[in-house]
């Protein structure tokens, strides 16, 4: 059951933000037995193990990123990606004859069975399966692929992935499977025992308890080159709204008594590896020439006695990864064969990494100092080429700290509160890349290391992470300020109770001259007194000055302000023009203003809820009709331009003064061509808030939440293009009413404050684990769409941790 729950949770892992990759550094290969050398030590030349990263703790990919990884058996901390990131995860797989055969999730058909080139990672889909394979193993003694699924041992048809039952193994579920070179199958059950499995009937005999607690997706592999049984173990822990964080270890298993010896964490215990395999020496693997090599640190700071991991990663990622490490002065800093440095005495030394083929050499300057005295936040946070000044928190100031071989900024706040570190980046051109490293070691869920660009929430870390690289691509040319915000509530502390940031660099995008501007919409029709917001997009996106000025060709018909908001004055036509400041390029919207619609009592009766008294205005050119026949028990307003190509029509509600939090609720149903051809729109003060179209629709409720006090005009329109008609070719609207504001939007526990506890309750309701009263449901619907979803929970979370 744990296995199935973990699979379901992994499938649901989505955060709602734009994906930004954070690639981990690659460490050296396996260590040798001699530890430190006086000045030089060499690693084993080949990666021992490979697999699939099903879960890697990253601020944008809490359920990923998915991808193929490699690690040396002696250095699982150095697990690194050797493929591009993929969109879905492999839950089980095994290497055979140059390919990894495995099962990956596919929403439309449960699971795809695929073969993946183990060196180029090109995927071929061979079939689909409804079975849940937990792990796979290839038996070279009988040329048979085996899999465990639930409590069963099965054989796998490599042509289509179909499973044939062999027999029951013993425990309730099998988590992992491997096969020795001579054909002995081994498995780990959900009881965390190691089993020796009989191949003809599937019965398992307990070798012994591993001593390691595990759940979720696991994988085992037999290293045919060393006759060693490895296990990529995993235990899971709840983690904010990202469902689970991983405690991943690489273990060596004793096949006699079942005991597992933990070799080390897989990338700081944050990576969950499936499809673990080794490439046997008897397989002639292709070679990929090394083109470049990089180190995770170009400059390092340490104090005597500290250790730090220096890591090398290769281009291409699947090139041979062996590295030889050397120090220029072992009396200042020593380095072992895996790149682990130890500071000996104050001074400066160079640590050098040389690729196994000798073609690439990279150097890190190591500064061993007695303390951070005299070193500033600017020294700590600015990366190569950066010269920014940082605005430190007044209440809980950040300080310089040496950690993990880095001189970085560290938080000092140990109590409930907010601590801010800010930097003004000045004007950045669209397309520029802002990059930095950050890390946190605090209580998961209740303490957050939060990132803001200007006033926009972007990402957060929580719990215990390794150093992660974050990249932000500047969307629009303008001024940018970064704020790192450490938020803590009054929950007990975890870990070292600190957060860090380091190595800020900006890769500026060169600017281009303005080439033109596009105004949208190109045409519009308005009632007198109405407002419409136009948009002007200057191109290309990386211009230095994207500003425009607005004007109207006929201000007696329509006026426009500096933000492109048009006000209809009187019937007639006008062109609303945007002109670029640089170059004077122009584009316009062709506007037609018509008389305000007339008040229509029958339409008002049809649109109101029972007992409602809202007064609606009907379209004068194409008035809407009352429909009481199409839908049993429902009288609605219906547009009447069916079959009239290139026409639009609308009804209008002047709601007068509304207050922030008030809600407009209505039902609607479109029966039309759909897409951007024929569609219905709901408009609030000239801004389109929702659209609907198509032929396979049911009645849907929409709730618009008033953002601020003010006068509000609402419109429902139906727009047709010049092509074909479908369905009833109309929109129906019904049950319009205005609801008062809920107490505090997001406050479901009634304490008048939106907290993380409220967000958790909303999440549980969205997952159908908690029922709400009608009042709680109204408060939980953060986006006003009439539904309570994970997005509402995330919105409440952001409200709970908003910088004040």
Buried (B, 14 or more C-beta within 10 A) or exposed (E): EBBEEBBEBBBEBEBEEEEBBBBBBBBBBBBBEEEBBEBBBBBBBBBBBBBBBBBBBBBBBBBBBBBBBBBBBBBBBBBBBBBEBBEBBBBBBBBBEBBBBBBBBBEEEEBBBBBBEBBEBEBEEBBBBEBBBBBBBBBBEEEBBBBBBBBBBBBBBBEEBBBEEBBBBBBEBBBBBBBBBEEBBBBBBBBBBBBBBBBEEBBBEBBBBBBBEBBBBBBBBBBBBEEBBBBBBBBBEEBBBBBBBBBBBBBBBBBEEBBBEBBBBBBBBBBBBBBBBBBBEEEEEEEBEBEEBBBBBEBBBBBBEBEBBBBBBBEEBBBBBBBBBBBBBBEBBBBBBBBBBBBBEBBEBBBBBBBBEEEBEBBBBBBBBEEBEEBBBBEBBBBEEBEBEBEBBEEBBBBBBBBBBBBBBBBBBEEEBBBBBBBEBEEBBBBBBBBBBBBBBBBBBBBBBBBBBEEEBBBBBBBBBBBBBBBBBBEBBEEBBBBBBBBBBEBEBBBBBBBBBBBBBBEBBEBBEBEEBEBEEEEBBBBBBBBBBBEBBBBBBBBBBBBBBBBBBBEEBBBBEEEBBBBBBEBBEBBBBBBBEBBEBBBBBBBBBBEBBEEBEBBBBBBBBEEEEBBBBBBBEBBBBBBEEBEEEBBBBBBBBBEEEEBBBBBBBBBEEBEEBBBBBBBBBBBBBBEEBBBBBBBBBBEBBBBBBBEEBEEBEBBBBBEEEEEBBBBBBBBBBEEEBBBBBBBBBBBBBBEEBBEBBBBBBEEEEBBBBBBBBBBBBBBEEBEBEEEBBBBBBBBBBBBBBBBBBBBBBBBBBBEE
